[in-house]
Amino acid sequence: MAEKTPPTPTAPALSLDEQTQVRREKLEKLRAEGLAYPHDVKVTHTTADIFKRFSQPKPDTDDTAAVAEFGRVALAGRVAFFRSFGKAGFVKIRDRHGQIQLHVAKDKADAAGFAAFEGLDLGDIVRAEGTLFRTKTGELSVSTEHFEILSKCLHAPPDKFHGLADIEERYRRRYLDLFTNEDSKKVFLARSKIVQGVRDFFLKRDFLEVETPMLHPLVSGATAKPFTTHHNTLDRKLYMRIAPELYLKRLVVGGMERVFEINRNFRNEGMSTRHNPEFTMLEFYMAYGTYHDLMDMTEDMIAGLCQDLHGRTRIEYQGKEIELAKPYARISMEDAVLKWSGYKGSLSDGNAMRAYLKEKGVKMSGREGLGGLLAILFDEEAQPHLIQPTFITGYPVEISPLARRAGAKSPQGFEITERFEFFVNGQEIANGFNELNDPDDQKARFEAQLKEKDAGNDEATDFDADYIMALEYGLPPTAGEGVGIDRLAMLLTNSASIRDVILFPIMRD
């Protein structure tokens, strides 16, 4: 950003430490005058209030009388630019809606206000009172009569044309990223709109928004490694939730037939451009619905969110054109593997599949059945091809401990479930299925998970006896789905990394 007075060719530029020292000296002067960090300040307008009434800068605009009659305004914001010409100067401040120009002149501003202007630095948070006018170039500005520094910025902000050059520094110091990088701010405004759009979508369809526990006594609701903690008063081990699923289905048992929750999950797993240890999920459950209904709803929701955000359903994501208008492709996991995998043997030959994966260098536990091997083949070789929005169906029972079994086996003889996952650009966005409501079948699935845990699988779930009891009271035919809000935000804001859409992602030391 521009400095107050550009240095002459012979004047040495101040180092960052020297700039901070100069700023601190200005702060001490404000302290001495009793003007540092005022609190009881009044702001009457935002930039949006003004620009809703009047156009942005237009040299040919003839609204002089209307501007003059608008009345007195009091605005506040962070200094994005200023230039002093001795007895007058221009300041541009940015509030939560946008940017506006102030004109500060010695013969119009009060003495204290002009003195504050003379001690101004980029990044300071200021307040200005005055009246509106247009400059000779037509720019709407405030003729400032009173000016004060509300909070001193003690460090020089990054250059406005480059922002924070270090990407990791953007994530670590998000506060600095937000007020120096308008594009970053727009991403999070869009994310907020996406979350609100999701909430509105379900409220309009007679769903009830609920909140379920973050601290769980058992590992349940998904296959993932948990974070553990300890409750001192109860002297018991607890887990940060990996999913709210079993609590939400308990609510359906209790008669809350349509519920949804937008909240955080925690998984103690790897980090990547697609994974953060804490992330936001939408989960919703609908009694008397099927997973086919959920796929239809997912199409409606995502196409609608895209239309609301961009005014169209065709978007660009990292150089690829993505069409989010419905309908989306629907293909079974087996057909996807047969179409895209390099494995050309029989999908009922476990030894051949294992040998192929081993030759490709894929890590396996050695305990996988046919369903587990099929899932690995899909993850490794078919999933990357799913660029356009696609529902993958026919998930094996082996990797679906909470999903209802399908009425018939797959063409290759696999025992499958009534389940789907939704992919865009090779990335899973959602997972849904017809819920398993047979308590005896669920008990057997939990027992199988316990064997996995005993064998060393730290992502296996615990046996939840109370949930079995809930099913014994009767869970109506129900379909449920989880949608990754962070990944959905990545897609709809063209963000390459999950860290770009999480305000404060987990970072290494």
C-alpha positions as semicolon CSV with decimal commas, in nm:
position;residue;x (nm);y (nm);z (nm)
1;M;0,000;0,000;0,000
2;A;0,108;0,359;-0,056
3;E;0,292;0,541;0,220
4;K;0,184;0,880;0,356
5;T;0,480;1,059;0,197
6;P;0,696;0,874;-0,054
7;P;1,063;0,884;0,051
8;T;1,296;1,100;-0,157
9;P;1,570;0,918;-0,346
10;T;1,823;1,011;-0,078
11;A;1,604;0,928;0,223
12;P;1,664;0,577;0,360
13;A;1,352;0,364;0,389
14;L;1,255;0,264;0,739
15;S;1,293;-0,101;0,831
16;L;0,991;-0,290;0,963
17;D;1,123;-0,259;1,319
18;E;1,178;0,114;1,273
19;Q;0,826;0,158;1,133
20;T;0,684;-0,018;1,437
21;Q;0,884;0,208;1,666
22;V;0,753;0,520;1,489
23;R;0,398;0,392;1,517
24;R;0,446;0,322;1,888
25;E;0,573;0,676;1,941
26;K;0,255;0,807;1,779
27;L;0,051;0,584;2,009
28;E;0,232;0,718;2,315
29;K;0,146;1,070;2,203
30;L;-0,222;0,970;2,181
31;R;-0,196;0,818;2,530
32;A;-0,045;1,137;2,668
33;E;-0,332;1,339;2,522
34;G;-0,592;1,096;2,657
35;L;-0,698;1,002;2,303
36;A;-0,575;0,643;2,280
37;Y;-0,833;0,369;2,228
38;P;-1,161;0,559;2,272
39;H;-1,451;0,324;2,326
40;D;-1,784;0,505;2,337
41;V;-1,803;0,598;1,968
42;K;-2,106;0,639;1,747
43;V;-2,127;0,518;1,387
44;T;-2,439;0,620;1,196
45;H;-2,373;0,477;0,849
46;T;-2,183;0,207;0,664
47;T;-2,049;0,231;0,311
48;A;-2,342;0,012;0,204
49;D;-2,592;0,265;0,342
50;I;-2,436;0,534;0,128
51;F;-2,383;0,338;-0,193
52;K;-2,736;0,197;-0,182
53;R;-2,851;0,556;-0,227
54;F;-2,582;0,686;-0,455
55;S;-2,382;0,527;-0,733
56;Q;-2,015;0,442;-0,713
57;P;-1,781;0,702;-0,868
58;K;-1,910;0,832;-1,202
59;P;-1,764;1,150;-1,353
60;D;-2,089;1,233;-1,535
61;T;-2,317;1,188;-1,233
62;D;-2,527;1,496;-1,160
63;D;-2,670;1,434;-0,814
64;T;-2,498;1,721;-0,637
65;A;-2,810;1,844;-0,465
66;A;-2,917;1,500;-0,344
67;V;-2,569;1,426;-0,210
68;A;-2,559;1,757;-0,026
69;E;-2,901;1,690;0,125
70;F;-2,810;1,343;0,251
71;G;-2,706;1,489;0,584
72;R;-2,429;1,427;0,829
73;V;-2,260;1,087;0,841
74;A;-2,032;0,918;1,091
75;L;-1,835;0,623;0,953
76;A;-1,555;0,404;1,081
77;G;-1,313;0,164;0,918
78;R;-0,954;0,063;0,856
79;V;-0,726;0,294;0,658
80;A;-0,650;0,131;0,321
81;F;-0,481;0,434;0,162
82;F;-0,401;0,795;0,239
83;R;-0,215;1,084;0,086
84;S;-0,128;1,414;0,252
85;F;-0,069;1,740;0,069
86;G;0,022;1,947;0,374
87;K;-0,298;2,131;0,463
88;A;-0,529;1,865;0,320
89;G;-0,533;1,504;0,220
90;F;-0,739;1,204;0,114
91;V;-0,802;0,888;0,314
92;K;-0,974;0,570;0,197
93;I;-1,127;0,360;0,470
94;R;-1,274;0,011;0,444
95;D;-1,559;-0,119;0,657
96;R;-1,734;-0,456;0,641
97;H;-1,919;-0,363;0,320
98;G;-1,672;-0,168;0,113
99;Q;-1,453;0,138;0,078
100;I;-1,514;0,513;0,076
101;Q;-1,296;0,821;0,046
102;L;-1,257;1,091;0,309
103;H;-1,130;1,443;0,240
104;V;-0,956;1,594;0,543
105;A;-0,865;1,964;0,522
106;K;-0,718;2,189;0,791
107;D;-0,971;2,466;0,725
108;K;-1,273;2,228;0,757
109;A;-1,174;1,972;1,020
110;D;-1,149;2,062;1,389
111;A;-0,798;2,104;1,530
112;A;-0,795;1,768;1,713
113;G;-0,920;1,591;1,403
114;F;-0,657;1,736;1,174
115;A;-0,385;1,659;1,429
116;A;-0,504;1,297;1,432
117;F;-0,488;1,293;1,053
118;E;-0,127;1,414;1,065
119;G;-0,038;1,117;1,286
120;L;-0,210;0,864;1,062
121;D;-0,062;0,532;0,943
122;L;-0,184;0,265;0,704
123;G;-0,395;0,009;0,885
124;D;-0,518;0,244;1,159
125;I;-0,884;0,212;1,249
126;V;-1,046;0,555;1,236
127;R;-1,377;0,735;1,263
128;A;-1,485;1,034;1,056
129;E;-1,782;1,272;1,074
130;G;-1,888;1,503;0,798
131;T;-2,106;1,552;0,492
132;L;-2,107;1,392;0,150
133;F;-1,985;1,555;-0,170
134;R;-1,844;1,454;-0,505
135;T;-1,491;1,536;-0,613
136;K;-1,412;1,680;-0,955
137;T;-1,374;1,328;-1,087
138;G;-1,717;1,231;-0,954
139;E;-1,598;1,019;-0,662
140;L;-1,838;1,017;-0,369
141;S;-1,646;1,134;-0,063
142;V;-1,690;1,264;0,290
143;S;-1,592;1,622;0,369
144;T;-1,452;1,550;0,714
145;E;-1,526;1,782;1,004
146;H;-1,409;1,551;1,280
147;F;-1,151;1,274;1,256
148;E;-1,012;1,042;1,523
149;I;-0,794;0,735;1,550
150;L;-0,984;0,459;1,730
151;S;-0,715;0,191;1,726
152;K;-0,352;0,227;1,624
153;C;-0,206;-0,031;1,385
154;L;0,141;-0,090;1,529
155;H;0,278;-0,294;1,237
156;A;0,303;-0,201;0,871
157;P;0,041;-0,399;0,671
158;P;0,158;-0,605;0,371
159;D;0,172;-0,436;0,033
160;K;-0,181;-0,409;-0,105
161;F;-0,083;-0,550;-0,444
162;H;0,074;-0,866;-0,304
163;G;-0,082;-0,921;0,039
164;L;0,073;-1,194;0,250
165;A;0,312;-1,367;0,014
166;D;0,358;-1,668;0,245
167;I;0,049;-1,887;0,205
168;E;0,095;-2,052;0,545
169;E;0,121;-1,710;0,704
170;R;-0,222;-1,630;0,559
171;Y;-0,366;-1,926;0,747
172;R;-0,179;-1,854;1,070
173;R;-0,266;-1,483;1,078
174;R;-0,609;-1,487;0,919
175;Y;-0,693;-1,148;1,071
176;L;-0,417;-0,994;0,860
177;D;-0,515;-1,193;0,553
178;L;-0,875;-1,072;0,576
179;F;-0,807;-0,700;0,587
180;T;-0,534;-0,708;0,324
181;N;-0,680;-0,962;0,083
182;E;-1,026;-0,883;-0,049
183;D;-1,045;-1,214;-0,239
184;S;-0,993;-1,409;0,083
185;K;-1,267;-1,212;0,253
186;K;-1,504;-1,284;-0,038
187;V;-1,446;-1,659;0,006
188;F;-1,563;-1,647;0,366
189;L;-1,859;-1,427;0,285
190;A;-1,954;-1,688;0,024
191;R;-1,905;-1,970;0,276
192;S;-2,142;-1,796;0,517
193;K;-2,400;-1,765;0,239
194;I;-2,359;-2,136;0,158
195;V;-2,420;-2,241;0,519
196;Q;-2,723;-2,016;0,544
197;G;-2,851;-2,154;0,214
198;V;-2,815;-2,510;0,344
199;R;-3,004;-2,420;0,661
200;D;-3,285;-2,254;0,466
201;F;-3,308;-2,553;0,230
202;F;-3,390;-2,792;0,515
203;L;-3,608;-2,558;0,718
204;K;-3,829;-2,512;0,412
205;R;-3,870;-2,889;0,393
206;D;-4,000;-2,933;0,747
207;F;-3,667;-3,044;0,900
208;L;-3,585;-2,951;1,260
209;E;-3,237;-2,816;1,335
210;V;-3,086;-2,979;1,644
211;E;-2,758;-2,996;1,837
212;T;-2,607;-3,319;1,963
213;P;-2,305;-3,385;2,190
214;M;-1,947;-3,308;2,088
215;L;-1,808;-3,527;2,368
216;H;-1,889;-3,895;2,319
217;P;-1,841;-4,185;2,560
218;L;-1,783;-4,419;2,263
219;V;-1,632;-4,399;1,915
220;S;-1,932;-4,422;1,686
221;G;-2,104;-4,297;1,373
222;A;-1,817;-4,343;1,127
223;T;-1,490;-4,528;1,072
224;A;-1,221;-4,286;1,183
225;K;-0,950;-4,241;1,446
226;P;-1,077;-4,016;1,727
227;F;-0,926;-3,749;1,950
228;T;-0,940;-3,851;2,314
229;T;-0,984;-3,636;2,622
230;H;-1,053;-3,681;2,994
231;H;-1,333;-3,548;3,210
232;N;-1,184;-3,477;3,553
233;T;-1,503;-3,470;3,761
234;L;-1,638;-3,793;3,615
235;D;-1,287;-3,939;3,590
236;R;-1,366;-4,093;3,255
237;K;-1,222;-4,104;2,908
238;L;-1,423;-3,925;2,638
239;Y;-1,387;-3,882;2,264
240;M;-1,435;-3,578;2,043
241;R;-1,708;-3,684;1,808
242;I;-1,620;-3,825;1,469
243;A;-1,986;-3,805;1,360
244;P;-2,325;-3,721;1,517
245;E;-2,505;-4,002;1,335
246;L;-2,614;-4,230;1,618
247;Y;-2,745;-3,941;1,829
248;L;-2,946;-3,803;1,538
249;K;-3,100;-4,142;1,468
250;R;-3,193;-4,169;1,837
251;L;-3,395;-3,852;1,781
252;V;-3,578;-4,014;1,490
253;V;-3,660;-4,307;1,721
254;G;-3,800;-4,045;1,961
255;G;-4,040;-3,911;1,699
256;M;-3,837;-3,624;1,549
257;E;-3,889;-3,759;1,199
258;R;-3,682;-3,501;1,009
259;V;-3,370;-3,360;1,176
260;F;-3,049;-3,193;1,063
261;E;-2,735;-3,059;1,226
262;I;-2,458;-2,834;1,097
263;N;-2,161;-2,866;1,329
264;R;-1,803;-2,978;1,383
265;N;-1,654;-3,327;1,365
266;F;-1,303;-3,420;1,479
267;R;-1,085;-3,692;1,330
268;N;-0,730;-3,762;1,439
269;E;-0,603;-3,842;1,094
270;G;-0,378;-3,705;0,824
271;M;-0,381;-3,350;0,688
272;S;-0,394;-3,254;0,321
273;T;-0,553;-3,004;0,085
274;R;-0,877;-3,202;0,142
275;H;-0,847;-3,289;0,511
276;N;-0,841;-3,087;0,832
277;P;-0,861;-3,252;1,176
278;E;-1,173;-3,051;1,262
279;F;-1,428;-2,988;0,991
280;T;-1,790;-2,887;0,943
281;M;-2,052;-3,140;0,845
282;L;-2,417;-3,128;0,758
283;E;-2,599;-3,445;0,864
284;F;-2,970;-3,496;0,806
285;Y;-3,212;-3,784;0,860
286;M;-3,555;-3,834;0,709
287;A;-3,804;-4,096;0,826
288;Y;-3,997;-4,270;0,548
289;G;-3,747;-4,156;0,287
290;T;-3,500;-4,358;0,080
291;Y;-3,147;-4,298;-0,038
292;H;-3,293;-4,227;-0,382
293;D;-3,485;-3,937;-0,224
294;L;-3,159;-3,815;-0,072
295;M;-2,982;-3,815;-0,408
296;D;-3,267;-3,609;-0,553
297;M;-3,246;-3,366;-0,259
298;T;-2,868;-3,340;-0,296
299;E;-2,908;-3,243;-0,662
300;D;-3,166;-2,980;-0,573
301;M;-2,959;-2,838;-0,287
302;I;-2,626;-2,810;-0,467
303;A;-2,768;-2,680;-0,794
304;G;-2,970;-2,424;-0,596
305;L;-2,673;-2,312;-0,387
306;C;-2,463;-2,266;-0,700
307;Q;-2,739;-2,070;-0,874
308;D;-2,788;-1,843;-0,570
309;L;-2,416;-1,780;-0,532
310;H;-2,312;-1,737;-0,894
311;G;-2,634;-1,685;-1,090
312;R;-2,556;-1,996;-1,296
313;T;-2,491;-2,369;-1,251
314;R;-2,180;-2,401;-1,467
315;I;-1,865;-2,307;-1,275
316;E;-1,491;-2,334;-1,310
317;Y;-1,300;-2,531;-1,050
318;Q;-0,921;-2,522;-1,072
319;G;-0,924;-2,492;-1,450
320;K;-1,203;-2,746;-1,508
321;E;-1,558;-2,668;-1,621
322;I;-1,809;-2,826;-1,382
323;E;-2,182;-2,839;-1,459
324;L;-2,392;-2,856;-1,141
325;A;-2,735;-2,851;-1,306
326;K;-2,926;-3,171;-1,236
327;P;-2,951;-3,461;-1,304
328;Y;-2,616;-3,606;-1,194
329;A;-2,470;-3,935;-1,316
330;R;-2,540;-4,245;-1,103
331;I;-2,311;-4,547;-1,135
332;S;-2,233;-4,847;-0,914
333;M;-1,894;-4,893;-0,753
334;E;-1,842;-5,215;-0,946
335;D;-1,919;-5,052;-1,281
336;A;-1,688;-4,762;-1,197
337;V;-1,402;-5,004;-1,123
338;L;-1,473;-5,205;-1,439
339;K;-1,472;-4,882;-1,642
340;W;-1,167;-4,702;-1,502
341;S;-0,945;-4,946;-1,315
342;G;-0,640;-5,102;-1,474
343;Y;-0,735;-5,430;-1,306
344;K;-0,893;-5,656;-1,569
345;G;-0,940;-5,976;-1,368
346;S;-1,251;-6,102;-1,196
347;L;-1,393;-5,893;-0,912
348;S;-1,480;-6,216;-0,735
349;D;-1,114;-6,326;-0,725
350;G;-0,975;-6,180;-0,403
351;N;-0,625;-6,319;-0,453
352;A;-0,596;-6,161;-0,798
353;M;-0,722;-5,823;-0,674
354;R;-0,483;-5,831;-0,378
355;A;-0,188;-5,923;-0,600
356;Y;-0,272;-5,638;-0,840
357;L;-0,294;-5,383;-0,559
358;K;0,028;-5,510;-0,402
359;E;0,207;-5,475;-0,736
360;K;0,080;-5,114;-0,754
361;G;0,231;-5,045;-0,408
362;V;-0,105;-4,992;-0,235
363;K;-0,099;-5,048;0,141
364;M;-0,346;-5,305;0,277
365;S;-0,416;-5,455;0,616
366;G;-0,436;-5,809;0,482
367;R;-0,779;-5,857;0,639
368;E;-0,983;-5,715;0,352
369;G;-1,258;-5,925;0,204
370;L;-1,383;-5,887;-0,152
371;G;-1,579;-5,574;-0,059
372;G;-1,280;-5,410;0,102
373;L;-1,059;-5,485;-0,198
374;L;-1,322;-5,349;-0,436
375;A;-1,336;-5,027;-0,231
376;I;-0,956;-4,990;-0,248
377;L;-0,958;-5,040;-0,625
378;F;-1,228;-4,776;-0,653
379;D;-1,043;-4,526;-0,432
380;E;-0,714;-4,573;-0,611
381;E;-0,818;-4,591;-0,975
382;A;-1,180;-4,494;-1,036
383;Q;-1,246;-4,203;-0,801
384;P;-0,997;-3,963;-0,971
385;H;-1,205;-3,989;-1,292
386;L;-1,523;-3,855;-1,130
387;I;-1,484;-3,492;-1,241
388;Q;-1,847;-3,410;-1,316
389;P;-2,096;-3,459;-1,029
390;T;-2,153;-3,832;-0,984
391;F;-2,331;-4,058;-0,735
392;I;-2,154;-4,388;-0,671
393;T;-2,390;-4,660;-0,545
394;G;-2,369;-5,027;-0,450
395;Y;-2,124;-5,001;-0,157
396;P;-2,019;-5,337;-0,008
397;V;-2,155;-5,435;0,335
398;E;-1,798;-5,482;0,454
399;I;-1,725;-5,108;0,448
400;S;-2,076;-4,989;0,541
401;P;-2,139;-5,084;0,906
402;L;-2,446;-4,862;0,947
403;A;-2,617;-4,898;0,608
404;R;-2,913;-5,121;0,524
405;R;-2,842;-5,430;0,315
406;A;-2,973;-5,426;-0,042
407;G;-3,242;-5,675;-0,136
408;A;-3,018;-5,847;-0,390
409;K;-2,647;-5,896;-0,449
410;S;-2,450;-5,706;-0,710
411;P;-2,388;-5,854;-1,058
412;Q;-2,042;-5,969;-0,943
413;G;-2,186;-6,141;-0,636
414;F;-2,099;-5,880;-0,373
415;E;-2,327;-5,830;-0,076
416;I;-2,405;-5,461;-0,103
417;T;-2,593;-5,188;0,083
418;E;-2,844;-4,920;-0,014
419;R;-2,578;-4,651;-0,001
420;F;-2,422;-4,381;-0,218
421;E;-2,136;-4,135;-0,209
422;F;-2,135;-3,814;-0,410
423;F;-1,821;-3,698;-0,592
424;V;-1,715;-3,387;-0,781
425;N;-1,366;-3,335;-0,925
426;G;-1,257;-3,668;-0,781
427;Q;-1,345;-3,559;-0,430
428;E;-1,611;-3,703;-0,201
429;I;-1,865;-3,438;-0,101
430;A;-2,144;-3,646;0,057
431;N;-2,230;-3,993;0,188
432;G;-2,584;-4,123;0,234
433;F;-2,777;-4,443;0,278
434;N;-3,089;-4,618;0,393
435;E;-3,034;-4,663;0,764
436;L;-2,998;-5,004;0,918
437;N;-3,294;-5,037;1,155
438;D;-3,278;-5,411;1,234
439;P;-3,124;-5,421;1,585
440;D;-2,995;-5,778;1,543
441;D;-2,820;-5,696;1,214
442;Q;-2,677;-5,379;1,369
443;K;-2,551;-5,579;1,668
444;A;-2,371;-5,820;1,434
445;R;-2,212;-5,526;1,246
446;F;-2,089;-5,373;1,572
447;E;-1,942;-5,709;1,674
448;A;-1,759;-5,727;1,342
449;Q;-1,620;-5,380;1,410
450;L;-1,497;-5,496;1,752
451;K;-1,303;-5,776;1,584
452;E;-1,148;-5,515;1,353
453;K;-1,051;-5,304;1,655
454;D;-0,898;-5,605;1,830
455;A;-0,701;-5,678;1,513
456;G;-0,545;-5,330;1,530
457;N;-0,780;-5,116;1,319
458;D;-0,780;-4,786;1,511
459;E;-1,060;-4,653;1,288
460;A;-1,312;-4,922;1,385
461;T;-1,618;-4,821;1,587
462;D;-1,713;-4,926;1,940
463;F;-2,011;-5,141;2,038
464;D;-2,289;-4,900;2,135
465;A;-2,532;-5,103;2,346
466;D;-2,762;-4,807;2,411
467;Y;-2,800;-4,748;2,039
468;I;-2,898;-5,113;1,995
469;M;-3,156;-5,058;2,270
470;A;-3,288;-4,753;2,081
471;L;-3,328;-4,964;1,766
472;E;-3,514;-5,225;1,968
473;Y;-3,775;-4,959;2,047
474;G;-3,814;-4,909;1,672
475;L;-3,646;-4,685;1,415
476;P;-3,884;-4,616;1,124
477;P;-3,755;-4,671;0,770
478;T;-3,509;-4,381;0,752
479;A;-3,255;-4,238;0,510
480;G;-2,963;-4,024;0,625
481;E;-2,680;-3,829;0,468
482;G;-2,368;-3,635;0,561
483;V;-2,235;-3,349;0,347
484;G;-1,890;-3,197;0,393
485;I;-1,951;-2,823;0,417
486;D;-1,582;-2,736;0,380
487;R;-1,544;-2,936;0,060
488;L;-1,869;-2,796;-0,075
489;A;-1,737;-2,446;-0,002
490;M;-1,411;-2,531;-0,179
491;L;-1,605;-2,633;-0,489
492;L;-1,836;-2,331;-0,497
493;T;-1,557;-2,076;-0,430
494;N;-1,293;-2,234;-0,658
495;S;-1,058;-2,287;-0,362
496;A;-0,771;-2,531;-0,408
497;S;-0,721;-2,617;-0,041
498;I;-0,955;-2,686;0,249
499;R;-0,748;-2,434;0,446
500;D;-0,867;-2,163;0,211
501;V;-1,226;-2,207;0,336
502;I;-1,158;-2,263;0,708
503;L;-1,094;-1,941;0,897
504;F;-0,847;-2,092;1,142
505;P;-0,716;-2,428;1,017
506;I;-0,491;-2,648;1,230
507;M;-0,125;-2,576;1,153
508;R;0,211;-2,728;1,239
509;D;0,416;-2,545;1,500
